[in-house]
Amino acid sequence: MASRSADSRTGNGSSPAVDAVSLAIIEQLQEDGRRPYAAIGKAVGLSEAAVRQRVQKLLDQGVMQIVAVTDPLTVGLRRQAMVGINVEGDLDPVAEALSAMAECEYVVMTAGSFDLMVEIVCEDDDHLLETINKRIRAIPGVRSTESFVYLKLKKQTYMWGTR
């Protein structure tokens, strides 16, 4: 999945305004990312051209992305884990290093027990061990890690943008 920094949304760190029609367009695309603009327009009361313009604006503002989401198990990635990381010093360089790693699907700075939480997706336990032990722990500033290995994923949705 493509990555996007939260600060890239508007350039100033604040979220762009999204009206009810744009939310309805987003909802249509969340149901089917390949839905034709004409069908979306019919559902939300706009022309195909107006939908195309709104979608492009939402993409340009970083409000949404249109991507293919895979089930990691079906593409040979059988091990997922959330890793809590404590850092000495500035979080930014560590977060940037983690963000550059292909295995890190999600990197977030947090308040609480961990400075960073990272979701990693690996081929197997050996790949997971190598990623955590040889790569994450080797990043300058990483003080400690705690791993939470996924045994079974019960729910994963991307519908929260319109509720």
Disulfide bonds with the S-S distance in Angstrom:
none
